[in-house]
Amino acid sequence: MKRICVSAVLIALLLIVSAASAQVNSVLDPAALEAFFDGVFSVQLAQNKVPGAEVLVVADGEIVFSKGYGFSNLEEKTPMVPGVTLHRPGSVSKILTWLAVMQLVEQGKLDLYTDVNNYLDFSIPARTADNRDVPPITLHHILTHTAGFEEEASGVIVSSPDLVKPLDQYVKEHVPARVFTPGSVLAYSNYGTCLAAYIVERVSGMPFTAYVQENILTPLGMDSTTFEQPLPSELAPRLSRGYRYSQGRYIAGEFEYVQGYPAGGLTTSSHDQARLMLALMNLGVLPSDEEEPVRLLEESTAQTMERQQFAAHPELPGMTYGLLEWRLNGRRIIGHLGDTYLFSTGLYFLPDENVGIYVVYNTTAGSQLRGMLIQAFMDRYFPSEQVQPTPRPLTPGTEANYRGVYHSSRSNFTGVESVLRLVQSLTVDVDSEGYLVLKTGGGAMRFGEIAPGLFQELYGNTRIAFAFQDGRAVRMMFPGPAAYLRTAWYQTPRFVIGVVAGTALLMLVTLIGWIKALFKTRSRQRLPLVAKALAVAFMLLFFTALVLGGEVLTTVDPAYNVPVAALEPSATLSVLLVLTKILMGLGTAMLVTAIYLLAARKGSLWQRLHYVLLTLSVLGANFVLWQLNLW
């Protein structure tokens, strides 16, 4: 259903763009902008069950268009009103953290290339999780999302304000493992943003929220923006509700409490975001008629912040200091995206054209729709003037170098969340015509080669690149802070699921056979009681663990559509982890027992072989638990 809706939106947008092609393409014409966005949002809201959205366009130092669509509160039929309605912008919040860092760099209080441990009252480990000695992490790495931290998804948003820890406590108790050499791999990190905010606290001598309020929000006149959780009484009534559409109805969510609030805990209005965007576009100065306009950064500092600082490949957009890059229709765009469980936002601006656009949806369906919106906007007002290279099939004989399963660099590698890599993997294949096919989440994209290791989407604008080792692709790179790493065969979903399913089937057959044997005449040769006792104990606990694991994954919050265990401590998950530790011990005991049975020739030959096979399957299951850190 989702793919059908997306296809319908794409077709509708193409029709809109075609119909408008004869008009004067000026972003300074509010009437034309309104006609354009009215057409886009009439389709997006209807086709994708979006309750409400807002969009605004800034150009030449001012807001030239803003409008709300749909409702901020479906139950009360409250409309979305730009500048009045508030929303949660998610990771767009990070821009304030990066601005605070750059202000302190400008003042000489921070250095972008100094070990961050010099600014902390605790230590970031010097070695990686696999015990490699790597260079220290710097603010340059943190601001470009190349620090090399693993990601932690659970607890980013929590179910109640009582679970929100102070910033200093959070960054000290949740230090993620270092998994990549700093400066080598783009791996988006919420923790890195929180660490930067804590450094701002320590160096400035002010709480992070107070620093941002005094040095960014108040100077810019962003009076409807705050990091406070819950919201102050004067702002709370203006907050839009967030919704999820499921089974024919809208499910409203409550206020989201963001643990790492410098990375995504802001509440704001679209007009406040316009003021922020205008200051960025104007190289640190908010455009104003006053003699002394508000300046956040010196021009040279702003230029440094907005200049590309890292790219995974020369032909791909990368990262500035904190801002994402895109290249659409041959033009450079920078900005940021934001998602919570209930809202999706996009802040985009074209530095060379002095034009920006901000959009918010009060549902996560917007995470796909905003990309379509900005592409339609660019096609309408900044059509491509370049001839795109023609993607071509792979060179025959090289297909095996690309085929395989890949997982995101933004993953957990040392904790229980490693299991998420099984459901977030991406498969690369080659079709009969020789084009790459990327498959994930039920969707597929086709790519053709336009240069060695560089690929262009067929009938699209996305480019990807590959890094190779010994002639084989080991990393796939996307625009912005995104990379996928080749997954080892023993960590692929097919292997893991196959081992678990095969072990479960063998155990089930074994249990049935042993139960039947209780009602038959005992043979003269039989296995020692302890051998069977260990096996039965393992099997019962194994099936119990499967049930508990299923309960953890399927007990979801109705509005957020994520496991409750990701929002608050889970007693079920704690019990599961105790059981898996017992299973590891029982597996070791079964291995010792199997060796003894073979050496002492206890039981019949068939009984010994069966027990060895059962033990091998148990060890396979324990290997999976070890690989996924479920012990």
MARSENU-400653 format. One line per field, with one value per residue (C-alpha): chain; x, y, z; residue number from 0. Coordinates in Angstrom, 1 decimal, decimal comma. Example, Ala and Ser with C-alpha at 12.3 -4.5 7.8 and 13.67 -1.06 7.14 Angstrom:
REM residues 2
unit <- c(A/A)
u <- c(12,3/13,7)
v <- c(-4,5/-1,1)
w <- c(7,8/7,1)
pos <- c(0/1)
END
This chain:
REM residues 631
unit <- c(A/A/A/A/A/A/A/A/A/A/A/A/A/A/A/A/A/A/A/A/A/A/A/A/A/A/A/A/A/A/A/A/A/A/A/A/A/A/A/A/A/A/A/A/A/A/A/A/A/A/A/A/A/A/A/A/A/A/A/A/A/A/A/A/A/A/A/A/A/A/A/A/A/A/A/A/A/A/A/A/A/A/A/A/A/A/A/A/A/A/A/A/A/A/A/A/A/A/A/A/A/A/A/A/A/A/A/A/A/A/A/A/A/A/A/A/A/A/A/A/A/A/A/A/A/A/A/A/A/A/A/A/A/A/A/A/A/A/A/A/A/A/A/A/A/A/A/A/A/A/A/A/A/A/A/A/A/A/A/A/A/A/A/A/A/A/A/A/A/A/A/A/A/A/A/A/A/A/A/A/A/A/A/A/A/A/A/A/A/A/A/A/A/A/A/A/A/A/A/A/A/A/A/A/A/A/A/A/A/A/A/A/A/A/A/A/A/A/A/A/A/A/A/A/A/A/A/A/A/A/A/A/A/A/A/A/A/A/A/A/A/A/A/A/A/A/A/A/A/A/A/A/A/A/A/A/A/A/A/A/A/A/A/A/A/A/A/A/A/A/A/A/A/A/A/A/A/A/A/A/A/A/A/A/A/A/A/A/A/A/A/A/A/A/A/A/A/A/A/A/A/A/A/A/A/A/A/A/A/A/A/A/A/A/A/A/A/A/A/A/A/A/A/A/A/A/A/A/A/A/A/A/A/A/A/A/A/A/A/A/A/A/A/A/A/A/A/A/A/A/A/A/A/A/A/A/A/A/A/A/A/A/A/A/A/A/A/A/A/A/A/A/A/A/A/A/A/A/A/A/A/A/A/A/A/A/A/A/A/A/A/A/A/A/A/A/A/A/A/A/A/A/A/A/A/A/A/A/A/A/A/A/A/A/A/A/A/A/A/A/A/A/A/A/A/A/A/A/A/A/A/A/A/A/A/A/A/A/A/A/A/A/A/A/A/A/A/A/A/A/A/A/A/A/A/A/A/A/A/A/A/A/A/A/A/A/A/A/A/A/A/A/A/A/A/A/A/A/A/A/A/A/A/A/A/A/A/A/A/A/A/A/A/A/A/A/A/A/A/A/A/A/A/A/A/A/A/A/A/A/A/A/A/A/A/A/A/A/A/A/A/A/A/A/A/A/A/A/A/A/A/A/A/A/A/A/A/A/A/A/A/A/A/A/A/A/A/A/A/A/A/A/A/A/A/A/A/A/A/A/A/A/A/A/A/A/A/A/A/A/A/A/A/A/A/A/A/A/A/A/A/A/A/A/A/A/A/A/A/A/A/A/A/A/A/A/A/A/A/A/A/A/A/A/A/A/A/A/A/A/A/A/A/A/A/A/A/A/A/A/A/A/A/A/A/A/A/A/A/A/A)
u <- c(0,0/2,8/4,5/1,3/0,8/4,4/4,0/0,8/2,5/5,4/3,0/1,0/4,1/5,2/1,9/2,1/5,6/4,5/1,4/3,5/6,3/4,9/4,7/7,3/9,6/10,2/10,4/9,6/6,0/3,9/0,8/2,8/4,3/0,9/-0,5/2,5/2,4/-1,4/-1,2/1,6/0,1/-3,4/-1,9/0,5/-2,0/-4,8/-2,7/-0,6/-3,0/-1,0/-3,0/-1,1/1,9/3,5/5,9/7,7/10,1/12,7/14,6/16,5/16,5/12,8/9,9/8,3/5,7/4,3/1,2/-0,3/-2,2/-4,5/-4,8/-2,5/-5,3/-7,7/-10,0/-10,5/-10,0/-7,3/-5,5/-1,8/-0,8/2,9/4,4/1,7/1,6/4,6/6,2/9,2/11,9/13,9/17,5/17,1/17,7/21,4/22,0/21,8/24,5/26,8/26,3/27,2/30,4/31,4/30,8/33,2/35,7/35,5/36,2/39,3/37,8/37,5/39,8/38,3/41,4/42,1/41,4/37,9/39,2/41,0/37,5/35,9/35,9/35,7/37,5/36,4/38,3/41,5/40,9/38,1/35,8/38,1/41,1/42,6/44,6/43,2/43,7/41,8/38,4/38,2/35,3/36,1/35,1/32,0/30,7/31,2/29,7/33,0/33,9/33,4/30,9/28,4/24,7/22,3/18,6/16,9/16,4/16,8/13,2/11,8/8,2/8,2/10,0/11,3/13,5/15,3/18,7/20,8/23,1/26,3/25,0/23,7/27,0/29,0/26,7/26,1/29,5/29,2/31,9/34,3/34,0/35,6/38,8/38,0/37,7/37,3/33,5/30,4/28,3/25,6/25,8/23,2/25,7/28,3/26,0/25,2/29,0/29,5/26,7/28,3/31,6/29,8/28,5/32,0/33,8/31,2/30,4/26,7/24,1/23,7/20,1/20,9/23,9/21,7/19,0/21,3/23,6/21,3/17,5/17,1/19,4/17,5/14,1/13,2/10,6/8,7/11,6/12,8/14,6/12,4/10,7/7,8/6,9/6,3/2,6/2,6/3,8/2,2/-1,3/0,3/2,0/0,7/-0,2/1,7/-0,1/0,3/-2,2/-2,9/-5,8/-8,1/-7,6/-5,3/-3,5/-2,4/0,9/1,8/4,7/8,0/10,6/14,0/16,9/19,7/17,9/20,7/20,4/16,7/14,7/13,7/10,2/9,8/7,7/8,3/8,8/11,5/13,2/13,0/14,9/17,6/17,8/18,1/21,0/22,7/22,1/23,4/26,7/25,9/23,8/20,0/18,9/17,5/16,8/18,5/21,9/23,5/21,9/22,1/25,3/25,7/29,1/31,7/31,5/34,7/33,5/30,1/31,9/34,0/30,9/29,0/32,0/32,2/34,5/34,1/32,8/33,0/33,7/34,7/31,5/29,1/27,7/29,0/29,1/29,8/30,3/27,0/25,0/24,1/24,8/22,7/23,1/19,9/19,6/23,2/22,8/24,3/21,9/22,8/20,6/19,3/16,6/14,7/12,5/10,9/8,4/5,7/7,1/9,3/11,0/13,3/15,4/17,0/18,8/20,7/23,6/24,4/20,8/19,9/16,7/15,6/12,6/11,4/8,7/7,2/4,7/3,0/3,5/6,5/5,2/6,9/10,3/9,6/7,4/9,9/12,4/9,7/8,7/12,2/12,8/9,5/10,4/13,8/12,3/9,8/12,1/15,6/15,4/18,5/20,7/23,2/23,2/23,2/25,6/23,9/24,1/25,4/25,4/28,2/31,2/30,5/32,3/32,4/28,9/30,1/32,2/29,1/26,5/25,9/24,2/25,2/24,4/24,3/27,4/24,8/24,3/25,0/27,9/28,5/25,1/21,7/20,6/22,9/19,9/18,4/21,0/19,0/15,9/17,7/20,0/20,3/20,8/22,7/22,1/22,5/19,6/19,5/20,4/23,5/22,3/22,7/19,5/19,4/16,6/15,5/12,2/10,2/11,4/14,1/16,2/18,2/21,6/24,0/27,7/28,8/32,4/34,6/32,9/30,3/26,7/23,6/20,0/18,1/15,3/16,5/19,0/20,6/24,3/26,2/29,8/31,7/35,0/36,9/39,4/41,2/38,8/35,6/33,2/33,4/31,6/28,7/28,5/25,5/25,2/25,3/26,2/25,3/27,4/26,7/29,3/29,4/28,0/30,0/28,2/27,8/26,0/23,5/19,8/19,7/22,4/21,2/17,5/18,6/20,6/17,9/15,2/17,2/18,1/14,5/13,3/15,9/15,1/11,4/11,9/14,3/11,8/9,0/11,2/12,3/8,8/7,7/10,6/9,2/6,4/8,5/10,5/13,9/16,8/19,9/22,0/20,9/22,5/23,5/20,7/22,9/23,3/19,6/19,0/21,4/19,8/16,2/17,1/18,7/15,8/13,2/15,1/15,8/12,1/11,4/14,0/12,4/9,0/10,4/12,3/9,2/7,3/10,0/9,8/6,0/5,0/4,9/3,7/0,5/1,4/5,2/5,0/8,3/8,9/8,2/11,6/13,1/11,3/11,8/13,5/12,1/11,9/11,2/14,4/16,4/15,0/15,8/19,5/19,7/18,4/20,8/23,7/22,4/22,1/25,8/26,7/24,5/25,9/29,4/28,3/26,7/30,0/32,0/29,3/29,3/33,1/32,7/30,0/32,2/35,3/33,5/31,2/28,1/24,8/24,4/26,2/23,0/22,4/25,9/25,7/22,4/23,7/26,7/24,4/22,2/25,2/26,5/23,1/23,2/26,7/25,4/22,6/25,0/27,3/24,3/23,6/27,3/27,4/24,3/25,6/22,5/24,2)
v <- c(0,0/2,4/1,9/2,5/5,8/6,9/6,0/8,0/11,0/10,8/10,7/13,6/15,7/15,1/16,4/19,4/20,3/19,8/22,0/24,7/24,7/27,5/29,9/32,4/30,5/33,1/32,2/35,8/35,4/34,3/33,6/31,2/29,6/29,1/27,5/25,2/24,1/23,8/21,2/19,3/19,1/18,3/15,1/14,4/14,8/12,8/10,0/9,4/10,1/13,1/15,1/18,4/20,1/23,5/24,9/28,2/29,7/32,4/34,4/37,7/37,9/37,4/35,0/35,2/32,5/30,4/28,3/25,5/22,6/20,3/20,1/20,3/18,6/16,4/16,0/19,7/20,6/23,1/24,3/24,3/28,0/29,0/31,0/29,9/26,1/24,5/21,2/18,9/19,3/16,3/16,4/19,9/20,7/19,8/23,0/25,0/22,7/23,2/26,9/27,0/25,0/27,3/30,4/29,0/28,1/31,7/32,9/30,7/28,6/25,5/24,0/21,8/19,5/19,0/15,7/16,1/14,4/17,7/19,3/16,5/15,4/11,8/9,9/8,6/5,3/5,4/2,1/0,6/-2,2/-4,7/-3,3/-1,3/1,8/4,7/8,5/10,6/12,0/15,8/18,2/18,1/14,4/15,0/17,9/15,8/12,6/10,7/10,2/6,4/5,8/3,0/4,0/3,4/3,7/2,6/5,4/8,2/9,0/7,9/7,3/9,8/12,9/10,9/8,9/11,9/12,2/15,4/15,9/15,3/12,0/10,9/11,4/9,7/6,6/6,0/6,3/4,2/1,9/3,2/1,0/3,0/5,0/8,7/10,4/7,2/6,3/8,5/7,2/9,5/9,9/11,4/10,8/12,8/15,8/15,4/15,2/18,4/20,1/18,9/20,4/23,7/23,5/22,9/25,5/28,2/27,6/27,7/25,0/24,1/25,3/28,6/29,1/28,5/30,7/33,6/33,4/32,1/32,0/35,4/37,3/35,8/36,5/32,8/33,3/30,1/27,8/25,9/22,8/22,6/19,2/19,3/22,6/25,7/26,6/29,5/27,3/23,9/24,8/25,7/22,3/20,2/16,7/14,0/11,1/7,6/6,2/2,5/0,2/3,0/5,4/8,1/7,4/10,5/10,5/12,3/14,7/13,0/13,2/13,2/12,0/13,4/16,7/18,6/16,1/16,3/17,7/21,1/22,5/25,3/27,1/27,2/31,0/30,6/28,1/30,6/33,1/30,5/29,6/33,3/33,7/30,7/31,8/35,3/33,9/34,4/37,6/37,8/40,2/43,4/47,0/47,9/49,6/46,8/43,5/40,4/38,5/34,9/34,2/36,2/35,8/33,7/31,4/30,9/30,2/27,6/26,0/25,9/24,7/20,9/19,3/15,7/13,6/9,8/10,1/13,2/12,9/12,6/15,3/15,1/17,1/20,6/21,3/20,0/20,5/17,9/18,4/17,5/18,1/18,4/19,6/20,5/22,9/22,6/22,4/22,3/22,0/19,2/16,7/15,8/12,9/11,9/9,1/11,7/14,5/14,8/18,1/19,3/22,5/23,2/26,2/27,0/29,2/30,4/31,2/32,7/30,6/28,3/26,0/24,6/21,9/20,0/17,1/15,9/12,3/10,2/9,7/13,0/11,3/10,2/13,1/15,9/14,5/14,4/18,0/19,4/17,6/19,0/22,5/22,3/21,0/23,8/26,7/25,5/22,9/21,0/22,7/19,8/16,7/13,8/10,9/7,8/4,9/1,7/-1,9/-3,5/-4,8/-8,5/-10,7/-8,1/-8,8/-11,0/-8,1/-6,2/-8,8/-9,3/-8,1/-4,7/-3,0/0,6/2,2/3,8/0,6/-1,0/-3,4/-4,3/-4,3/-6,1/-3,6/-5,5/-7,6/-4,6/-5,1/-8,2/-6,1/-3,1/-4,8/-3,9/-6,5/-5,7/-7,8/-7,6/-8,0/-9,7/-6,5/-6,0/-3,2/-3,0/-3,6/-2,3/-4,0/-2,9/-2,9/-4,2/-1,6/-1,6/0,9/0,2/1,8/1,9/2,7/6,2/6,0/3,3/2,6/5,4/4,7/6,7/5,7/4,8/7,4/9,2/11,6/9,4/8,5/5,9/4,9/1,8/1,3/-1,8/-4,2/-6,8/-6,0/-6,6/-4,0/-3,6/-0,3/1,4/5,2/7,5/11,3/12,8/10,9/7,4/4,4/0,7/-2,0/-5,5/-8,0/-11,1/-14,3/-15,5/-12,3/-12,2/-12,6/-15,8/-17,4/-16,3/-17,2/-20,5/-21,5/-20,5/-22,2/-25,3/-25,5/-25,0/-27,7/-30,3/-29,5/-30,0/-33,3/-34,4/-33,5/-35,4/-38,4/-38,5/-38,1/-41,0/-43,1/-42,7/-45,0/-47,7/-50,5/-49,1/-50,3/-51,7/-48,8/-45,4/-42,0/-40,9/-39,0/-35,9/-35,7/-35,6/-33,3/-30,7/-31,0/-30,7/-27,7/-26,0/-26,7/-25,5/-22,3/-21,8/-21,9/-19,6/-17,2/-17,2/-16,4/-13,6/-12,2/-12,2/-10,4/-7,7/-7,0/-7,2/-5,2/-1,8/1,6/2,2/5,8/5,5/2,0/1,0/-1,6/-0,3/-1,6/1,2/3,8/2,5/-0,2/-3,7/-6,4/-8,9/-7,9/-8,2/-11,7/-12,6/-11,6/-13,7/-16,7/-16,3/-16,3/-19,5/-20,9/-20,1/-22,1/-25,0/-25,1/-25,4/-28,1/-30,0/-29,8/-31,3/-34,0/-34,8/-35,3/-37,6/-39,6/-40,1/-41,0/-43,3/-44,8/-44,2/-45,1/-46,5/-45,2/-43,5/-42,0/-40,6/-39,2/-37,6/-36,0/-34,6/-33,2/-31,7/-30,2/-28,7/-27,1/-25,7/-24,3/-22,7/-21,0/-19,8/-18,5/-16,4/-15,1/-14,2/-12,5/-10,4/-9,6/-11,3/-12,6)
w <- c(0,0/0,9/-2,4/-4,3/-2,4/-3,1/-6,8/-7,0/-5,4/-7,9/-10,8/-9,4/-8,8/-12,4/-13,6/-11,4/-12,7/-16,3/-16,0/-14,4/-16,9/-19,0/-16,0/-14,9/-12,6/-9,9/-6,2/-5,4/-6,7/-3,7/-5,9/-8,1/-5,0/-3,5/-6,6/-6,8/-3,1/-3,1/-5,8/-4,1/-0,7/-1,9/-3,3/-0,5/2,3/0,6/-0,7/2,3/5,2/6,4/9,0/8,6/7,1/6,8/4,2/3,8/1,4/2,1/-0,5/-0,5/3,2/4,0/4,1/0,7/1,2/4,1/4,5/6,5/5,2/7,1/10,9/13,9/16,0/14,1/17,0/17,4/13,7/14,6/11,5/10,9/11,1/10,3/13,1/15,5/15,4/17,1/16,2/17,1/14,4/15,4/14,2/12,8/16,5/16,0/14,0/17,3/18,8/15,8/15,9/19,6/18,9/16,1/18,2/20,8/18,1/16,8/20,3/20,6/23,4/21,3/18,7/16,0/15,8/19,5/21,2/22,8/26,0/26,7/27,2/29,2/32,8/31,7/29,0/25,6/25,2/23,2/21,4/19,3/20,3/18,5/20,4/17,6/18,6/16,6/16,6/19,1/18,3/17,5/17,1/13,4/13,4/15,6/13,4/10,2/11,8/11,2/14,9/14,5/17,2/17,1/17,3/20,2/19,3/22,5/25,0/22,5/23,1/26,5/27,7/30,6/31,9/34,9/32,5/31,1/32,6/32,9/30,0/32,0/33,4/30,0/28,1/30,9/31,2/27,5/25,9/22,7/21,5/19,0/15,9/13,1/12,7/13,1/9,7/7,7/7,7/7,8/10,7/11,9/15,7/18,1/20,9/19,2/19,1/22,8/23,5/21,6/23,6/26,9/25,8/25,2/28,8/30,2/28,2/28,4/32,1/31,3/31,0/27,3/27,1/28,8/26,4/23,4/24,7/25,4/22,3/19,6/20,3/21,9/19,5/16,5/18,1/18,1/20,8/20,1/20,3/23,4/24,6/27,7/28,3/29,0/27,4/29,4/29,9/27,4/24,6/25,3/23,8/20,5/19,9/17,0/17,8/15,9/14,3/12,9/10,5/11,0/10,1/8,9/11,8/13,1/16,3/18,2/20,1/23,3/23,9/23,0/25,7/24,0/26,1/24,0/23,6/22,0/19,1/18,7/21,6/20,3/20,0/17,5/14,9/11,1/11,3/13,9/11,7/8,9/11,0/11,7/8,0/7,0/9,4/7,9/4,4/5,2/6,6/10,2/10,1/10,4/7,6/9,2/8,5/11,7/11,7/13,7/12,6/14,7/14,0/15,2/13,5/11,7/7,9/7,7/10,5/8,7/5,5/7,2/8,7/5,4/3,3/2,6/5,2/4,4/1,5/1,2/-2,5/-4,7/-6,8/-3,8/-1,6/2,0/5,2/6,2/9,9/11,0/7,8/5,2/1,5/-1,5/-5,2/-7,2/-10,7/-10,7/-7,7/-4,2/-1,3/2,4/5,4/7,7/8,1/11,2/12,3/15,6/16,1/15,2/13,1/9,9/8,9/6,2/6,2/2,8/1,3/-1,8/-0,8/-4,4/-5,2/-1,8/-1,5/1,2/2,0/5,3/5,5/8,4/8,5/11,7/10,8/9,9/6,4/5,7/5,8/2,2/1,1/1,9/-0,6/-3,3/-2,3/-2,6/-5,9/-7,3/-6,1/-7,8/-11,0/-10,9/-10,0/-10,7/-13,5/-14,5/-17,1/-17,2/-19,4/-17,1/-17,9/-19,2/-16,6/-18,2/-17,1/-15,2/-17,0/-17,5/-15,0/-12,2/-10,9/-8,0/-6,7/-5,8/-4,8/-1,2/2,0/3,5/6,8/7,8/9,4/11,7/13,7/17,0/17,0/20,7/22,4/22,1/19,4/17,1/16,3/14,4/11,7/10,6/9,8/8,4/5,9/2,3/-0,4/-3,6/-6,7/-10,4/-12,8/-16,1/-17,9/-15,8/-13,6/-9,8/-7,8/-4,2/-2,2/1,2/3,1/0,2/-2,2/-4,9/-6,8/-10,0/-10,7/-13,6/-13,7/-14,8/-13,7/-12,1/-8,8/-9,2/-10,0/-11,0/-10,3/-13,4/-13,9/-10,7/-9,2/-6,5/-6,8/-4,9/-4,8/-3,7/-1,9/-2,8/-1,1/-3,2/-6,1/-4,0/-2,8/1,0/1,5/-0,3/0,1/-0,2/-0,2/3,2/6,4/5,2/4,4/4,2/5,0/3,5/6,0/6,8/5,6/9,2/10,1/7,2/8,0/5,9/8,0/11,3/10,6/9,1/12,2/14,6/12,6/12,0/15,7/16,8/14,4/15,5/19,2/18,5/16,8/19,6/22,3/20,5/20,1/23,7/24,9/22,8/24,1/27,6/26,7/25,0/26,4/27,5/25,4/27,1/25,8/26,7/27,2/30,8/32,5/32,9/29,1/28,5/31,4/30,0/26,5/27,8/30,0/27,0/24,7/27,2/28,0/24,2/23,4/26,3/25,1/21,6/23,1/25,3/22,3/20,3/23,1/23,3/19,6/19,2/22,3/20,6/21,5/19,4/18,4/18,0/16,4/18,1/20,8/24,3/25,3/23,2/25,3/28,8/30,8/30,0/32,6/29,8/28,0/31,3/31,9/28,3/28,7/31,9/30,0/27,1/29,6/31,0/27,5/26,8/29,9/29,1/25,6/26,9/29,3/26,4/24,4/27,2/27,6/23,9/24,0/27,0/25,3/22,2/24,3/26,7/24,0/26,2/24,5/21,1/18,0/16,8/20,2/20,3/16,8/17,5/20,6/18,8/16,1/18,7/20,4/17,2/16,6/20,1/19,5/16,3/18,2/20,9/18,1/16,8/20,3/20,7/17,3/18,2/21,7/23,2/26,3)
pos <- c(0/1/2/3/4/5/6/7/8/9/10/11/12/13/14/15/16/17/18/19/20/21/22/23/24/25/26/27/28/29/30/31/32/33/34/35/36/37/38/39/40/41/42/43/44/45/46/47/48/49/50/51/52/53/54/55/56/57/58/59/60/61/62/63/64/65/66/67/68/69/70/71/72/73/74/75/76/77/78/79/80/81/82/83/84/85/86/87/88/89/90/91/92/93/94/95/96/97/98/99/100/101/102/103/104/105/106/107/108/109/110/111/112/113/114/115/116/117/118/119/120/121/122/123/124/125/126/127/128/129/130/131/132/133/134/135/136/137/138/139/140/141/142/143/144/145/146/147/148/149/150/151/152/153/154/155/156/157/158/159/160/161/162/163/164/165/166/167/168/169/170/171/172/173/174/175/176/177/178/179/180/181/182/183/184/185/186/187/188/189/190/191/192/193/194/195/196/197/198/199/200/201/202/203/204/205/206/207/208/209/210/211/212/213/214/215/216/217/218/219/220/221/222/223/224/225/226/227/228/229/230/231/232/233/234/235/236/237/238/239/240/241/242/243/244/245/246/247/248/249/250/251/252/253/254/255/256/257/258/259/260/261/262/263/264/265/266/267/268/269/270/271/272/273/274/275/276/277/278/279/280/281/282/283/284/285/286/287/288/289/290/291/292/293/294/295/296/297/298/299/300/301/302/303/304/305/306/307/308/309/310/311/312/313/314/315/316/317/318/319/320/321/322/323/324/325/326/327/328/329/330/331/332/333/334/335/336/337/338/339/340/341/342/343/344/345/346/347/348/349/350/351/352/353/354/355/356/357/358/359/360/361/362/363/364/365/366/367/368/369/370/371/372/373/374/375/376/377/378/379/380/381/382/383/384/385/386/387/388/389/390/391/392/393/394/395/396/397/398/399/400/401/402/403/404/405/406/407/408/409/410/411/412/413/414/415/416/417/418/419/420/421/422/423/424/425/426/427/428/429/430/431/432/433/434/435/436/437/438/439/440/441/442/443/444/445/446/447/448/449/450/451/452/453/454/455/456/457/458/459/460/461/462/463/464/465/466/467/468/469/470/471/472/473/474/475/476/477/478/479/480/481/482/483/484/485/486/487/488/489/490/491/492/493/494/495/496/497/498/499/500/501/502/503/504/505/506/507/508/509/510/511/512/513/514/515/516/517/518/519/520/521/522/523/524/525/526/527/528/529/530/531/532/533/534/535/536/537/538/539/540/541/542/543/544/545/546/547/548/549/550/551/552/553/554/555/556/557/558/559/560/561/562/563/564/565/566/567/568/569/570/571/572/573/574/575/576/577/578/579/580/581/582/583/584/585/586/587/588/589/590/591/592/593/594/595/596/597/598/599/600/601/602/603/604/605/606/607/608/609/610/611/612/613/614/615/616/617/618/619/620/621/622/623/624/625/626/627/628/629/630)
END
